Amino acid sequence: MENLFYLTDKVFIKDTKFFYESENGKSRMIQNNNWHHLLNEYGWEKLNKQWIIQLNKVCEHKVKNSLFGCLDCGGNGDCMFDCISYALNSEDRMNLTYDSKSLRSELSSYVTQDIFHKIIEVYQISKENGEFNEDWDPELINFDDFKEKIRIGGNEYWGDFLLLNLLKDLLNINFIVLNSNEITNEYYNYPLFFEYNDNLQTIILLYENGYHFKLVGYFKDNTMISIFSKETIPPEILKTINHLR
């Protein structure tokens, strides 16, 4: 039995490969030279030009059409969780295990008193420096209310890099964040609090203009990869984070 899953009326996945169904009903496998046109219907677009230029500088086998894409998975304060959920589900679209609500619930349950105190200390320092942007007060919030803020999510508590580090431990997965700021013209690998582990799967996020996360994918072998193994992660990404020279 064929493993068939429609992403849109025209774009579908068949046995991990991406296809496009034309007006006449004929289907064709999506290729390296047209992925950005055909998958745009679903929301995938090319990674921004500045990042493509940087990645091309360290790419040994340059291609005419960049295979790096990004996908806006949602907003309303849950963009980081939406991106991670999409990536986690991408290997089995028939059984969607995660969404931002379930992921936040797992993370909330994972937080201990010790984790709470460590995070709150950082937020308190951020508040003193005028850098804390949530609507709640880190000086006043208690353990149970903090866990509830994580669980409810949305504009109650946006995903940030402290929560991303907790998700790394919870999910046992690597995260790589490509910072992209058109306002300050800054494009760099965002430093996280953990080392890259070759033996773990990896999710790559694009952090735009200091407030929004998108998911980064790579089109290879007629499929858009959004969660990477050590065999599928592009070497130019590893070079960008100084893991591969």
C-alpha angles and dihedrals in degrees: 000000000000118000099227127170127172117216092180135353089279107023118072141161120232118184091337093309122114119234136183122214114213127214091264091057095253117133129215131187113250113246139202092260097053107027093106092054098044099038091047086082088067094043105266114134135170119281109258119281095248093058093043089055091050093048092046090057091065097034116111095196108042120199129202093232115044113235095205114107138175132210129202102222099181146300141215093110095307100083095115092050092044091054094048092046091051092051093047091050095045096089092059113026091172091065112041104196101171140048130160092267096053092042092051090048092053091047092049091053090048094058114100130191089260093052090046093054093047093051095044091053089057092047091049090054089047090052092051089053093048092247101112110105105177122108094237128077118246088202093061108030118105130212098265094045091049091053089049091052089055092047096048094043123162112100089342089076124357120211111262139172094274090057090044090059090051090050089053090059095040095050097031091229140126122248124199119188122200108202113216119181118170091180096059094024091235123148119171146125106279109233114239131190098253140061122250112257117209092205096059131077116253135221118196120208131191113217109204126203095332099294116054135064126208129181119250119216137178124218110222134151092004094304136095108237115205101163114049137208122201087264096053105036109107112250091226088064090053090048090051091057090043092244094118126039 
